[in-house]
Amino acid sequence: MYVRIWTFEIKNELEARFEKVYGPAGAWAQLFQRAPGHVRTELLKDRGLPGRYLTCDYWRSLESYTAFQAQWKDEFDALDREGEVLTLRETCIGEFNLLA
């Protein structure tokens, strides 16, 4: 399984909106669910640092994620631009293989 992990620093007044958009039932997860290789999306909120979140997007394989990106590029880019207004900083922590 392939996992992409991102960290976000959110503007304080926009945390609830961010959680709605980036959560497991939010717009990102809904877009990802259009692809057969998407497994799940998790949103984690830092307990000690207000406004800091992690997203973990699970895919069956790197190939399934790459196919998703090719097929849904325009929708992905549009949603990414909408999400930028919610964040102060967004950083990809990395791409990982989940070990069984």
Stockholm file with secondary structure:
# STOCKHOLM 1.0

chainA/1-100         MYVRIWTFEIKNELEARFEKVYGPAGAWAQLFQRAPGHVRTELLKDRGLPGRYLTCDYWRSLESYTAFQAQWKDEFDALDREGEVLTLRETCIGEFNLLA
#=GR chainA/1-100 SS CEEEEEEEEECGGGHHHHHHHHSTTSHHHHHHTTSTTEEEEEEEECSSSTTEEEEEEEESCHHHHHHHHHHTHHHHHHHHHHHHTTEEEEEEEEEEECCC
#=GC SS_cons         CEEEEEEEEECGGGHHHHHHHHSTTSHHHHHHTTSTTEEEEEEEECSSSTTEEEEEEEESCHHHHHHHHHHTHHHHHHHHHHHHTTEEEEEEEEEEECCC
//
